[in-house]
Amino acid sequence: MAAVAAASGAGCPVAGCSKADFELRAAVATRRWDSWKQRHPSPLSEADRIEDLAKGLRDRFESDARLTGPLMEDYRYLATQIAAELSVGA
């Protein structure tokens, strides 16, 4: 949750703005991160895993992924911040 709150503080528009937002995004991200091996049995790069996390966040919080546009870069930023925290805990 700290990574999401920090991203919000840094101005990331997809990180949310309340403790409830941060908790929800952290829970969604952790679930997606932990299910990586089940969804991708063959090993891929760390960059692929972060991109998968960004897409998972986008899919959960955007009503239509096709309309995300430039916000996808914000999802990638958020995913990178979360991945750094989750990788340390691994």
Contact map, one row per residue, 1 for C-alpha under 8 A:
111110000000000000000110110000000000000000000000000000000000000000000000000000000000000000
111111000000000000000000000000000000000000000000000000000000000000000000000000000000000000
111111100000000000000000000000000000000000000000000000000000000000000000000000001100100000
111111110000001000000100110000000000000000000000000000000000000000000000000001001100000000
111111111000001010100100000000000000000000000000000000000000000000000000000000000000000000
011111111100000000000000000000000000000000000000000000000000000000000000000000000000000000
001111111111001000000000000000000000000000000000000000000000000000000000000001001000000000
000111111111111110000000000000000000000000000000000000000000000000000000000000000000000000
000011111111000000000000000000000000000000000000000000000000000000000000000000000000000000
000001111111000000000000000000000000000000000000000000000000000000000000000000000000000000
000000111111100000000000000000000000000000000000000000000000000000000000000000000000000000
000000111111111000000000000000000000000000000000000000000000000000000000010011000000000000
000000010011111100000000000000000000000000000000000000000000000000000000010000000000000000
000000010001111100000000000000000000000000000000000000000000000000000010011001000000000000
000110110001111110001100100000000000000000000000000000000000000000000000000001000000000000
000000010000111111001100000000000000000000000000000000000000000000000000000000000000000000
000010010000001111101100000000000000000000000000000000000000000000000000000000000000000000
000000000000000111111100000000000000000000000000000000000000000000000000000000000000000000
000010000000000011111110000000000000000000000000000000000000000000000000000000000000000000
000000000000000001111111000000000000000000000000000000000000000000000000000000000000000000
000000000000001111111111100000000000000000000000000000000000000000000000000000000000000000
100110000000001111111111110000000000000000000000000000000000000000000000000000000000000000
100000000000000000111111111000000000000000000000000000000000000000000000000000000000000000
000000000000000000011111111100000000000000000000000000000000000000000000000000000000000000
100100000000001000001111111110000000000000000000000000001000000000000000000000000000000000
100100000000000000000111111111000000000000000000000000000000000000000000000000000100000000
000000000000000000000011111111100000000000000000000000000000000000000000000000000000000000
000000000000000000000001111111110000000000000000000000001001000000000000000000000000000000
000000000000000000000000111111111000000000000000000010011000000000000000000000100100000000
000000000000000000000000011111111100000000000000000000000000000000000000000000000000010000
000000000000000000000000001111111110000000000000000000000000000000000000000000000000000000
000000000000000000000000000111111111000000000000000010010000000000000000000000000000000000
000000000000000000000000000011111111000000000000100010000000000000000000000000000010000000
000000000000000000000000000001111111100000000000000000000000000000000000000000000000000000
000000000000000000000000000000111111111000000000000000000000000000000000000000000000000000
000000000000000000000000000000011111111100000000100000000000000000000000000000000000000000
000000000000000000000000000000000111111111000000000000000000000000000000000000000000000000
000000000000000000000000000000000011111110000000000000000000000000000000000000000000000000
000000000000000000000000000000000011111110000000000000000000000000000000000000000000000000
000000000000000000000000000000000001111111110000000000000000000000000000000000000000000000
000000000000000000000000000000000000111111100000000000000000000000000000000000000000000000
000000000000000000000000000000000000100111110000000000000000000000000000000000000000000000
000000000000000000000000000000000000000111111000000000000000000000000000000000000000000000
000000000000000000000000000000000000000101111101100000000000000000000000000000000000000000
000000000000000000000000000000000000000000111111100000000000000000000000000000000000000000
000000000000000000000000000000000000000000011111110000000000000000000000000000000000000000
000000000000000000000000000000000000000000001111111000000000000000000000000000000000000000
000000000000000000000000000000000000000000011111111100000000000000000000000000000000000000
000000000000000000000000000000001001000000011111111110000000000000000000000000000000000000
000000000000000000000000000000000000000000000111111111000000000000000000000100110010000000
000000000000000000000000000000000000000000000011111111100000000000000000000100100000000000
000000000000000000000000000000000000000000000001111111110000000000000000000000000000000000
000000000000000000000000000010011000000000000000111111111000000000000000000100100000000000
000000000000000000000000000000000000000000000000011111111100000000000001001101100000000000
000000000000000000000000000000000000000000000000001111111110000000000000001000000000000000
000000000000000000000000000010010000000000000000000111111111000000000000000000000000000000
000000000000000000000000100110000000000000000000000011111111100000000000001000100000000000
000000000000000000000000000000000000000000000000000001111111110010010001001000000000000000
000000000000000000000000000000000000000000000000000000111111111110000000000000000000000000
000000000000000000000000000100000000000000000000000000011111111000000000000000000000000000
000000000000000000000000000000000000000000000000000000001111111000000000000000000000000000
000000000000000000000000000000000000000000000000000000000111111110010000000000000000000000
000000000000000000000000000000000000000000000000000000000011111110000000000000000000000000
000000000000000000000000000000000000000000000000000000000010011111110000000000000000000000
000000000000000000000000000000000000000000000000000000000110011111110000000000000000000000
000000000000000000000000000000000000000000000000000000000000000111111000000000000000000000
000000000000000000000000000000000000000000000000000000000000000111111000000000000000000000
000000000000000000000000000000000000000000000000000000000100010111111111000000000000000000
000000000000000000000000000000000000000000000000000000000000000001111111000000000000000000
000000000000000000000000000000000000000000000000000000000000000000011111110000000000000000
000000000000010000000000000000000000000000000000000000000000000000011111111000000000000000
000000000000000000000000000000000000000000000000000001000100000000011111111100000000000000
000000000000000000000000000000000000000000000000000000000000000000000111111110000000000000
000000000001110000000000000000000000000000000000000000000000000000000111111111000000000000
000000000000010000000000000000000000000000000000000001101100000000000011111111100000000000
000000000000000000000000000000000000000000000000011011000000000000000001111111110000000000
000000000001000000000000000000000000000000000000000000000000000000000000111111111000000000
000100100001011000000000000000000000000000000000000001000000000000000000011111111100000000
000000000000000000000000000010000000000000000000011011001000000000000000001111111110000000
000000000000000000000000000000000000000000000000010000000000000000000000000111111111000000
001100100000000000000000000000000000000000000000000000000000000000000000000011111111100000
001100000000000000000000010010000000000000000000000000000000000000000000000001111111110000
000000000000000000000000000000001000000000000000010000000000000000000000000000111111111000
000000000000000000000000000000000000000000000000000000000000000000000000000000011111111100
001000000000000000000000000000000000000000000000000000000000000000000000000000001111111110
000000000000000000000000000001000000000000000000000000000000000000000000000000000111111111
000000000000000000000000000000000000000000000000000000000000000000000000000000000011111111
000000000000000000000000000000000000000000000000000000000000000000000000000000000001111111
000000000000000000000000000000000000000000000000000000000000000000000000000000000000111111
000000000000000000000000000000000000000000000000000000000000000000000000000000000000011111
